[in-house]
Amino acid sequence: MYYVNRKQIEVILEQIPDLNEGLRHAAASWDGSTMMGLMQERCLHLAVEVVTDVGSCLIDGFIMRDAGSYEDIISIIHDEQVLGDSGIYEALTSLVALRKPLVQDYYVWNRQALHPMTAGLPEILERFAAEVRRYLDQELGSGAISQAGP
């Protein structure tokens, strides 16, 4: 029996525009300051969380194979055809690899440098949201909040 909480997924995806605003601002106005570095760091961290939270909701709701790591979440949703574009898969794999440095090794994170992913990540996140919505429409029908099934 499936239970996909489409409303919860949508609430998480709705965080992307704010993150993208922060990422675009950081990329356009980079000055190497601590405040700009902290803003970038938080936006990157939340981007990782959005992607992995949505992936986990999809994995749980559609009863996909269990993920053993954050990287596994991306691999599973890619294997299950959630991500139609392999470029998204590669970018999201690189993004998720930032979780450990951002969360556990934050004390050595270089806040004075613009991270190479910052400028291009907004487009990737927008494509990710579109692919997730496409997949949900394909599997549940458009407009469905949740679905119970075999």
C-alpha positions as CSV (number, residue, x, y, z in Angstrom):
1,M,0.0,0.0,0.0
2,Y,1.4,3.4,-1.0
3,Y,1.0,6.5,1.0
4,V,2.7,9.5,-0.7
5,N,2.2,12.7,1.2
6,R,2.3,15.0,-1.8
7,K,1.3,18.0,0.3
8,Q,4.4,17.5,2.5
9,I,6.6,17.1,-0.6
10,E,5.2,20.3,-2.0
11,V,5.8,22.3,1.3
12,I,9.4,21.2,1.2
13,L,9.8,22.0,-2.5
14,E,8.3,25.5,-1.8
15,Q,11.6,26.3,0.1
16,I,13.5,26.3,-3.2
17,P,12.7,29.8,-4.3
18,D,14.0,31.3,-1.0
19,L,17.2,29.2,-1.2
20,N,17.7,30.2,-4.8
21,E,17.3,33.8,-3.9
22,G,20.0,33.4,-1.3
23,L,22.3,31.5,-3.7
24,R,21.9,34.0,-6.5
25,H,22.5,36.9,-4.1
26,A,25.7,35.2,-2.8
27,A,26.9,34.5,-6.4
28,A,26.2,38.1,-7.6
29,S,27.4,40.0,-4.6
30,W,30.3,37.8,-3.4
31,D,32.7,39.9,-1.3
32,G,34.3,37.1,0.8
33,S,32.9,38.5,4.0
34,T,32.0,36.2,6.9
35,M,28.3,37.1,6.6
36,M,28.2,36.3,2.9
37,G,30.0,33.1,3.6
38,L,27.5,32.1,6.3
39,M,24.6,32.9,4.0
40,Q,26.1,30.7,1.3
41,E,26.9,27.9,3.7
42,R,23.3,27.9,5.1
43,C,21.7,28.0,1.6
44,L,23.9,25.0,0.5
45,H,23.1,23.1,3.7
46,L,19.3,23.7,3.3
47,A,19.5,22.7,-0.4
48,V,21.0,19.4,0.7
49,E,18.2,18.9,3.2
50,V,15.5,19.8,0.7
51,V,16.8,17.3,-1.8
52,T,17.3,14.5,0.7
53,D,14.0,15.1,2.5
54,V,12.0,15.0,-0.7
55,G,13.9,12.0,-1.8
56,S,13.2,10.2,1.5
57,C,9.5,11.1,1.2
58,L,9.4,9.5,-2.3
59,I,11.3,6.5,-1.2
60,D,9.1,5.9,1.8
61,G,5.8,6.7,-0.1
62,F,6.5,4.6,-3.1
63,I,8.2,1.8,-1.1
64,M,11.4,2.0,-3.0
65,R,14.5,0.2,-1.7
66,D,16.0,1.4,1.5
67,A,18.7,4.1,1.4
68,G,21.9,3.5,3.4
69,S,23.2,7.0,3.0
70,Y,22.4,10.4,1.7
71,E,24.1,9.5,-1.6
72,D,21.9,6.4,-1.8
73,I,18.8,8.6,-1.6
74,I,19.9,10.4,-4.8
75,S,20.9,7.1,-6.5
76,I,17.6,5.5,-5.6
77,I,15.4,8.3,-7.0
78,H,17.6,8.4,-10.1
79,D,17.2,4.6,-10.6
80,E,13.4,4.9,-10.1
81,Q,13.3,7.5,-12.9
82,V,12.4,10.4,-10.7
83,L,15.3,12.3,-12.2
84,G,14.8,12.2,-15.9
85,D,18.0,14.1,-16.7
86,S,21.4,12.6,-15.8
87,G,22.9,16.1,-15.4
88,I,20.6,16.6,-12.4
89,Y,21.7,13.3,-10.9
90,E,25.4,14.2,-11.1
91,A,24.8,17.7,-9.7
92,L,22.7,16.4,-6.8
93,T,25.2,13.7,-6.0
94,S,27.9,16.5,-5.7
95,L,25.5,18.6,-3.6
96,V,24.7,15.8,-1.2
97,A,28.5,15.2,-0.8
98,L,28.7,18.6,0.8
99,R,26.5,17.6,3.7
100,K,29.4,16.2,5.8
101,P,31.7,19.2,5.3
102,L,28.8,21.6,6.0
103,V,27.4,19.8,9.0
104,Q,30.3,17.9,10.6
105,D,33.4,19.7,9.3
106,Y,32.0,23.2,9.4
107,Y,35.0,24.5,11.4
108,V,37.2,24.0,8.4
109,W,34.7,25.2,5.7
110,N,36.2,28.0,3.7
111,R,33.7,30.8,4.2
112,Q,35.8,33.3,2.4
113,A,35.5,31.5,-1.0
114,L,32.5,31.3,-3.3
115,H,31.7,27.6,-3.6
116,P,31.7,26.4,-7.3
117,M,28.2,25.0,-7.0
118,T,26.6,28.3,-5.7
119,A,26.0,30.0,-9.0
120,G,24.6,27.0,-10.9
121,L,22.6,25.4,-8.1
122,P,19.4,27.5,-8.4
123,E,18.8,26.1,-11.9
124,I,19.5,22.5,-10.7
125,L,17.1,22.9,-7.8
126,E,14.4,24.3,-10.1
127,R,14.9,21.3,-12.5
128,F,14.8,19.0,-9.5
129,A,11.4,20.4,-8.3
130,A,10.0,20.1,-11.9
131,E,11.2,16.5,-12.2
132,V,9.7,15.5,-8.8
133,R,6.4,17.2,-9.7
134,R,6.4,15.4,-13.1
135,Y,7.1,12.1,-11.5
136,L,4.3,12.6,-9.0
137,D,1.9,13.5,-11.7
138,Q,2.9,10.5,-13.7
139,E,2.5,8.1,-10.8
140,L,-0.4,9.6,-8.9
141,G,-2.1,11.8,-11.5
142,S,-2.1,15.6,-11.5
143,G,-3.5,17.3,-8.4
144,A,-3.6,14.2,-6.2
145,I,-2.4,14.8,-2.7
146,S,-1.9,11.2,-1.8
147,Q,-2.8,7.8,-3.1
148,A,-3.3,4.5,-1.5
149,G,-2.7,1.5,-3.7
150,P,-1.3,-2.0,-4.0
